[in-house]
């Protein structure tokens, strides 16, 4: 059954209250995390590269990959802090707790009671892996997207239209101003979104496998934390969890014939699943940025006596 079919069946079975009680909380959480990520990226990029802070539709010359990677990494780190409570709730989620209101009546109650139960220690447990995954993953994500969308696009139009001088046109027939075909830039935008999604998965896919194992190792600490374990003992427990995670990962890597084979197992399939939604999010992000950006002066590339105008 499709997602729409499942939703329709749930509404028929539980009424329209199912949507605000069960669907809306995770939807709002994911939206908030995404808003924090993209807003942080734009603000940080503006501080690292001054032309990007001018809110124009097109920053020219574009920011170098080092700046976009740094801004993306910092934005990923900010997102990991905001998403820490959500990750802690997601990894402890059990559908059986919601059957007939057995433990929790709705997602709002689950979020409040579970957060109160695990406390700050449970929320931050395993955050270091999330920090590494989001920081490196989104750094490569934004750097790849911006490089293909901007530098690669500008290099292509410069080379493609720069070949006009080989036709040796008479002076009076030469074109002084060139506007690239409208379909070229959207094509680069789609390629950039796809490449950025693949680049991100190169980092996040293997770390995500390790993170899943680590979270399972931390579940046992929820019960111990209820007994108000001292901080020193808690730190030893968490360090032991990292060692236990490494041992479990080593055992799985040996089972699949090495670390690389295990870490990138099912990489292609998972990446293909992620590409459409991630690419769509990036394209919407770029369209919104241009929609509300200031007109400014059109970017101009001067080449062999004529100008390529980029709007």
LINQUIMO-V935114 format. One line per field, one symbol per residue. burial: # if it has 24 or more other C-alpha atoms within 12 Angstrom, else .. A space follows every 10 residues. Layout:
burial=???
This chain:
burial=.......... .......##. ##..##..#. ..##.##### ######..#. .##.###### .####.#### ########## ########## ##........ .....###.# #..##.###. ########## ########## ########## ####..##.. ##........ .......#.# ....#..### ########## ########## #########. ##..#..... ......##.. ##..#...#. .......... ..##..#... #..##..##. ###.##..#. .......... #.#...#### #
